[in-house]
Amino acid sequence: MVKRFLASRRTGFYFRVLQEGAVGARDTLELVSRDDNNVKVANITQLYVREQDNPEFLHRAAQLEALLESWRNYFNTL
């Protein structure tokens, strides 16, 4: 299933919760910040499964503070 998911290139979206609480049907989501490196979740997936020969993009991904440290370390080692 994971291989099919990655092959489809449908990665969805990513967000994190800054404050716990209940969310209702009419509540809104607010974009608090956007990373200046212009790296999307789909880009991270591409780097992970296919485009490891793109050093400039690997460097940009490794700089993402929102990315887990283990992923940043992985991109730094390629």
C-alpha positions, -999 to +999 in steps of 0.1 A: +000+000+000+028+024+008+044+019-026+010+026-043+005+057-022+040+070-031+036+061-068+003+081-069+021+113-058-010+122-038+005+133-005-023+155+009-013+184+031+005+190+064-004+211+093+005+211+130-016+220+160-003+249+180-029+247+208-051+217+218-088+221+218-121+212+201-127+220+165-163+225+153-179+224+119-179+262+114-145+269+129-119+283+107-082+273+101-057+301+099-024+300+081+001+313+107+033+310+087+047+297+055+083+286+050+104+309+027+121+279+011+089+272-009+091+234-003+057+216-004+048+182+011+047+168-024+083+180-029+095+162+002+078+130-010+095+133-044+129+139-028+124+108-006+114+084-033+128+097-067+147+129-069+177+123-046+201+137-073+189+173-068+215+187-044+200+223-044+165+210-035+179+186-009+196+215+008+164+236+008+145+207+023+171+201+049+167+237+061+130+233+069+124+239+106+089+224+104+104+191+091+113+165+117+150+165+127+154+129+115+141+139+080+164+169+079+194+147+089+184+122+062+184+149+035+217+162+047+233+128+043+223+123+006 
